[in-house]
Amino acid sequence: MKKYLSLVTFSHTIFAMPFAFIGFFLAITTTTHTFEWPKLLMMVLCMVFARNSAMAFNRYLDRNIDAKNPRTKVRDIPAGRISPASALTFTLVNCLLFIGITWFINPLCFYLSPVALLVVLGYSATKRFTALCHLVLGLGLSLAPIGAYLVVTGEFALLPIFFSLAVLCWVSGFDIIYALQDEDFDRNEKLHSIPAYLGKVNALRLSTFLHVLSAIFIVLPVFYTNVGLLYYVGIVFFCVMLTYQHLLVKPNDLSRVNFAFMTTNGLASVVFAVLFLLDRTLLMHGMFLGMHL
C-alpha cells in the first residue's frame, strides 16, 4: 500500500480535493438539494479513483523518460519498486472503480465518466506534442468542483464553473513553475513544456498571468451568490499565497520551487476551502435562524 501511495503521490490530493468539497457544498447551499452522506462518500471515492488512475498512468507512460531524468529517476517504476505491469493494472482497476461508482450517483455522472477519464489520463501524453500540457493538467484538476456539483444536482450551473476555471488557471500556473526544473532536460529530450518553449523569464510571466486570471475567477462568485466575510478573507489568503510563490521563485534561483509548489499551493487550497465551507455554514445558519424568528 505504501508503494502505491508513493506511486500516485497521494499527498498531492491536497490540491484538487478541497475544491471538490467546495463544489459539493456549493450545490447544497445554492440549490434545493440536501446533504446526503452516501453522495459525499461517493464523491470522495470518485476523486480518489480518478486521481489514482491518472497518476499511475502518468508514471507508467513516462517510465522511460523518468529513468533518464536525474530529478525523477528515483520514482517507483524506474527505481524498480513497482513494475510497469503492476502500475498499468492499478490504473485499469481504478478506472473501473471510478466508472462503477458514477453508476450509483446519477446518469449524467455515469455518461460523463469516460470523458473525465479521457482528460485526466490523456494529460500524460501531451508533453510529447504540445507545450500546452500544463493547461491540460489544469483542465483535469478543474473537473473537481464541477464534478462534485454534478454529484449533488445532476445538472450544470454557472457558479461551479467559476471555481473550475480558477482551478484550471491556478494549477496550470504552478505546474509551469514546477516545470522550470526540467527546462534543459525537456529541450534535450525534445519534450514540450512552457519553460522549454519560452524560457524561464517568459514562462514565469505566463504563470503570473494565469494566476491573475485564477484570482479573478475566485472573485467572480461574489457577484452571483451571497457570501460573507470569511469568503473575502479566503480570497485575500488565496491571492497572498499566489503572490508569495512568485516571490519565492526567480529565473536564476529555483532552489525553493518545491516549497512554492507543495507548501504554498497546499495551504492556498486547504485554507481557502475551509474558509469557504465555514462561510457557507454561517450563511445557512443565519438563513435558518431568520426563518424561525
TAURPE-V547324 format. One record per residue. RES is the residue in one letter. PHI is phi in whole degrees, -180 to 180 (none if undefined). PSI is psi in whole degrees, -180 to 180 (NA if undefined). OMEGA is omega as a letter, one per 40 degrees, with the letter a starting at -180 (999 if undefined). Layout:
res:RES phi:PHI psi:PSI omega:OMEGA
res:RES phi:PHI psi:PSI omega:OMEGA
This chain:
res:M phi:none psi:-42 omega:i
res:K phi:-61 psi:-39 omega:i
res:K phi:-65 psi:-42 omega:a
res:Y phi:-72 psi:-34 omega:i
res:L phi:-64 psi:-36 omega:i
res:S phi:-69 psi:-40 omega:a
res:L phi:-57 psi:-43 omega:a
res:V phi:-95 psi:7 omega:a
res:T phi:45 psi:63 omega:a
res:F phi:-57 psi:-28 omega:a
res:S phi:-63 psi:-23 omega:a
res:H phi:-75 psi:-5 omega:i
res:T phi:-59 psi:-20 omega:a
res:I phi:-61 psi:-19 omega:a
res:F phi:-79 psi:-52 omega:a
res:A phi:-93 psi:-33 omega:a
res:M phi:-57 psi:-45 omega:i
res:P phi:-57 psi:-36 omega:i
res:F phi:-74 psi:-24 omega:i
res:A phi:-67 psi:-41 omega:i
res:F phi:-64 psi:-36 omega:i
res:I phi:-61 psi:-48 omega:i
res:G phi:-62 psi:-40 omega:a
res:F phi:-64 psi:-51 omega:a
res:F phi:-80 psi:-19 omega:i
res:L phi:-63 psi:-42 omega:i
res:A phi:-63 psi:-41 omega:a
res:I phi:-68 psi:-35 omega:a
res:T phi:-94 psi:-5 omega:i
res:T phi:-122 psi:0 omega:i
res:T phi:-130 psi:-177 omega:i
res:T phi:-86 psi:-1 omega:i
res:H phi:-72 psi:146 omega:a
res:T phi:-108 psi:163 omega:a
res:F phi:-69 psi:136 omega:i
res:E phi:-137 psi:124 omega:a
res:W phi:-58 psi:-44 omega:i
res:P phi:-58 psi:-40 omega:i
res:K phi:-67 psi:-39 omega:i
res:L phi:-63 psi:-44 omega:i
res:L phi:-63 psi:-43 omega:a
res:M phi:-67 psi:-35 omega:i
res:M phi:-62 psi:-46 omega:i
res:V phi:-63 psi:-43 omega:i
res:L phi:-63 psi:-42 omega:i
res:C phi:-61 psi:-43 omega:i
res:M phi:-60 psi:-45 omega:a
res:V phi:-66 psi:-47 omega:a
res:F phi:-67 psi:-41 omega:i
res:A phi:-65 psi:-43 omega:a
res:R phi:-70 psi:-39 omega:i
res:N phi:-58 psi:-46 omega:a
res:S phi:-65 psi:-41 omega:a
res:A phi:-66 psi:-47 omega:a
res:M phi:-70 psi:-42 omega:i
res:A phi:-65 psi:-40 omega:i
res:F phi:-67 psi:-38 omega:i
res:N phi:-61 psi:-45 omega:i
res:R phi:-66 psi:-37 omega:i
res:Y phi:-66 psi:-49 omega:a
res:L phi:-69 psi:-33 omega:a
res:D phi:-96 psi:13 omega:a
res:R phi:-60 psi:-40 omega:a
res:N phi:-74 psi:-37 omega:i
res:I phi:-65 psi:-45 omega:a
res:D phi:-61 psi:-34 omega:a
res:A phi:-67 psi:-25 omega:a
res:K phi:-87 psi:-25 omega:a
res:N phi:-87 psi:121 omega:a
res:P phi:-56 psi:-31 omega:a
res:R phi:-73 psi:-30 omega:a
res:T phi:-115 psi:-2 omega:a
res:K phi:-68 psi:-11 omega:i
res:V phi:-88 psi:-2 omega:i
res:R phi:-63 psi:163 omega:a
res:D phi:-61 psi:-41 omega:a
res:I phi:-74 psi:-53 omega:i
res:P phi:-63 psi:-27 omega:i
res:A phi:-81 psi:-8 omega:i
res:G phi:85 psi:9 omega:i
res:R phi:-78 psi:-28 omega:i
res:I phi:-135 psi:136 omega:a
res:S phi:-79 psi:154 omega:i
res:P phi:-56 psi:-40 omega:a
res:A phi:-63 psi:-40 omega:i
res:S phi:-66 psi:-40 omega:i
res:A phi:-64 psi:-41 omega:i
res:L phi:-68 psi:-40 omega:i
res:T phi:-62 psi:-43 omega:i
res:F phi:-60 psi:-40 omega:i
res:T phi:-61 psi:-49 omega:a
res:L phi:-65 psi:-40 omega:i
res:V phi:-63 psi:-44 omega:a
res:N phi:-68 psi:-34 omega:i
res:C phi:-63 psi:-45 omega:a
res:L phi:-66 psi:-40 omega:i
res:L phi:-64 psi:-40 omega:i
res:F phi:-61 psi:-50 omega:a
res:I phi:-64 psi:-40 omega:a
res:G phi:-63 psi:-42 omega:i
res:I phi:-64 psi:-41 omega:a
res:T phi:-62 psi:-27 omega:i
res:W phi:-60 psi:-33 omega:a
res:F phi:-89 psi:-5 omega:a
res:I phi:-88 psi:-71 omega:i
res:N phi:-165 psi:162 omega:a
res:P phi:-58 psi:-40 omega:a
res:L phi:-64 psi:-45 omega:i
res:C phi:-61 psi:-40 omega:i
res:F phi:-66 psi:-46 omega:a
res:Y phi:-65 psi:-32 omega:a
res:L phi:-87 psi:-9 omega:a
res:S phi:-60 psi:-41 omega:i
res:P phi:-65 psi:-33 omega:i
res:V phi:-65 psi:-44 omega:i
res:A phi:-61 psi:-44 omega:i
res:L phi:-66 psi:-37 omega:i
res:L phi:-60 psi:-40 omega:a
res:V phi:-70 psi:-51 omega:a
res:V phi:-73 psi:-31 omega:i
res:L phi:-83 psi:-34 omega:a
res:G phi:-64 psi:-26 omega:i
res:Y phi:-54 psi:-37 omega:a
res:S phi:-59 psi:-26 omega:a
res:A phi:-93 psi:-14 omega:a
res:T phi:-68 psi:-28 omega:a
res:K phi:-65 psi:-15 omega:a
res:R phi:-82 psi:-14 omega:a
res:F phi:-142 psi:-7 omega:i
res:T phi:-149 psi:140 omega:i
res:A phi:-74 psi:-8 omega:i
res:L phi:-81 psi:12 omega:a
res:C phi:-57 psi:-32 omega:i
res:H phi:-64 psi:-37 omega:i
res:L phi:-70 psi:-33 omega:i
res:V phi:-67 psi:-40 omega:i
res:L phi:-62 psi:-44 omega:i
res:G phi:-61 psi:-39 omega:i
res:L phi:-62 psi:-41 omega:i
res:G phi:-61 psi:-47 omega:i
res:L phi:-72 psi:-25 omega:a
res:S phi:-70 psi:-12 omega:i
res:L phi:-71 psi:-15 omega:a
res:A phi:-59 psi:-56 omega:a
res:P phi:-67 psi:-43 omega:a
res:I phi:-70 psi:-36 omega:i
res:G phi:-65 psi:-43 omega:i
res:A phi:-66 psi:-37 omega:i
res:Y phi:-63 psi:-40 omega:i
res:L phi:-68 psi:-30 omega:i
res:V phi:-59 psi:-41 omega:a
res:V phi:-79 psi:-46 omega:a
res:T phi:-102 psi:-30 omega:a
res:G phi:72 psi:17 omega:i
res:E phi:-151 psi:154 omega:a
res:F phi:-81 psi:157 omega:i
res:A phi:-154 psi:165 omega:a
res:L phi:-73 psi:-44 omega:a
res:L phi:-54 psi:-51 omega:a
res:P phi:-65 psi:-24 omega:i
res:I phi:-65 psi:-36 omega:i
res:F phi:-58 psi:-45 omega:i
res:F phi:-68 psi:-36 omega:i
res:S phi:-64 psi:-41 omega:i
res:L phi:-66 psi:-36 omega:i
res:A phi:-62 psi:-43 omega:i
res:V phi:-66 psi:-43 omega:i
res:L phi:-55 psi:-50 omega:a
res:C phi:-71 psi:-39 omega:a
res:W phi:-64 psi:-51 omega:a
res:V phi:-66 psi:-44 omega:i
res:S phi:-59 psi:-41 omega:a
res:G phi:-65 psi:-46 omega:a
res:F phi:-78 psi:-22 omega:i
res:D phi:-71 psi:-33 omega:i
res:I phi:-62 psi:-43 omega:i
res:I phi:-61 psi:-45 omega:i
res:Y phi:-63 psi:-36 omega:a
res:A phi:-73 psi:-12 omega:i
res:L phi:-57 psi:-31 omega:a
res:Q phi:-64 psi:-26 omega:a
res:D phi:-109 psi:17 omega:a
res:E phi:-54 psi:-53 omega:a
res:D phi:-67 psi:-42 omega:i
res:F phi:-61 psi:-45 omega:a
res:D phi:-61 psi:-42 omega:i
res:R phi:-64 psi:-45 omega:a
res:N phi:-64 psi:-34 omega:a
res:E phi:-94 psi:4 omega:a
res:K phi:58 psi:40 omega:i
res:L phi:-97 psi:152 omega:a
res:H phi:-101 psi:130 omega:i
res:S phi:-158 psi:160 omega:i
res:I phi:-62 psi:-46 omega:i
res:P phi:-61 psi:-40 omega:i
res:A phi:-68 psi:-31 omega:a
res:Y phi:-85 psi:-42 omega:a
res:L phi:-105 psi:-19 omega:a
res:G phi:89 psi:165 omega:a
res:K phi:-63 psi:-45 omega:a
res:V phi:-63 psi:-52 omega:a
res:N phi:-70 psi:-31 omega:i
res:A phi:-64 psi:-42 omega:i
res:L phi:-66 psi:-35 omega:i
res:R phi:-65 psi:-43 omega:i
res:L phi:-66 psi:-40 omega:i
res:S phi:-61 psi:-43 omega:i
res:T phi:-61 psi:-44 omega:i
res:F phi:-61 psi:-44 omega:i
res:L phi:-64 psi:-37 omega:i
res:H phi:-72 psi:-30 omega:i
res:V phi:-64 psi:-44 omega:i
res:L phi:-62 psi:-40 omega:i
res:S phi:-60 psi:-43 omega:i
res:A phi:-62 psi:-39 omega:i
res:I phi:-62 psi:-44 omega:a
res:F phi:-69 psi:-28 omega:i
res:I phi:-69 psi:-32 omega:a
res:V phi:-79 psi:-35 omega:a
res:L phi:-55 psi:-37 omega:i
res:P phi:-57 psi:-24 omega:i
res:V phi:-56 psi:-32 omega:a
res:F phi:-88 psi:-2 omega:a
res:Y phi:-124 psi:-8 omega:i
res:T phi:-153 psi:159 omega:i
res:N phi:-70 psi:133 omega:i
res:V phi:-134 psi:158 omega:i
res:G phi:-111 psi:-172 omega:a
res:L phi:-59 psi:-39 omega:a
res:L phi:-64 psi:-32 omega:i
res:Y phi:-66 psi:-41 omega:i
res:Y phi:-65 psi:-37 omega:i
res:V phi:-62 psi:-41 omega:i
res:G phi:-62 psi:-41 omega:i
res:I phi:-60 psi:-48 omega:a
res:V phi:-62 psi:-45 omega:a
res:F phi:-63 psi:-44 omega:i
res:F phi:-59 psi:-45 omega:a
res:C phi:-68 psi:-36 omega:i
res:V phi:-64 psi:-43 omega:i
res:M phi:-65 psi:-39 omega:i
res:L phi:-61 psi:-45 omega:a
res:T phi:-65 psi:-42 omega:a
res:Y phi:-62 psi:-41 omega:a
res:Q phi:-67 psi:-28 omega:i
res:H phi:-76 psi:-25 omega:i
res:L phi:-76 psi:-26 omega:a
res:L phi:-76 psi:-34 omega:a
res:V phi:-107 psi:127 omega:i
res:K phi:-123 psi:154 omega:i
res:P phi:-55 psi:-32 omega:a
res:N phi:-102 psi:9 omega:i
res:D phi:-149 psi:100 omega:a
res:L phi:-105 psi:16 omega:a
res:S phi:-65 psi:-23 omega:a
res:R phi:-111 psi:22 omega:i
res:V phi:-62 psi:-46 omega:a
res:N phi:-64 psi:-38 omega:i
res:F phi:-65 psi:-44 omega:i
res:A phi:-63 psi:-41 omega:a
res:F phi:-67 psi:-53 omega:a
res:M phi:-86 psi:-53 omega:a
res:T phi:-72 psi:-54 omega:a
res:T phi:-67 psi:-40 omega:a
res:N phi:-73 psi:-36 omega:i
res:G phi:-63 psi:-44 omega:i
res:L phi:-64 psi:-43 omega:a
res:A phi:-57 psi:-47 omega:a
res:S phi:-68 psi:-51 omega:a
res:V phi:-68 psi:-48 omega:a
res:V phi:-65 psi:-42 omega:i
res:F phi:-61 psi:-43 omega:i
res:A phi:-65 psi:-42 omega:i
res:V phi:-62 psi:-44 omega:i
res:L phi:-66 psi:-37 omega:i
res:F phi:-61 psi:-48 omega:a
res:L phi:-65 psi:-40 omega:i
res:L phi:-65 psi:-40 omega:i
res:D phi:-63 psi:-45 omega:i
res:R phi:-64 psi:-38 omega:i
res:T phi:-63 psi:-45 omega:i
res:L phi:-65 psi:-40 omega:i
res:L phi:-64 psi:-45 omega:i
res:M phi:-66 psi:-37 omega:i
res:H phi:-65 psi:-40 omega:i
res:G phi:-64 psi:-40 omega:i
res:M phi:-65 psi:-40 omega:a
res:F phi:-64 psi:-43 omega:i
res:L phi:-65 psi:-39 omega:a
res:G phi:-62 psi:-35 omega:a
res:M phi:-71 psi:-20 omega:a
res:H phi:-110 psi:6 omega:i
res:L phi:-92 psi:NA omega:999
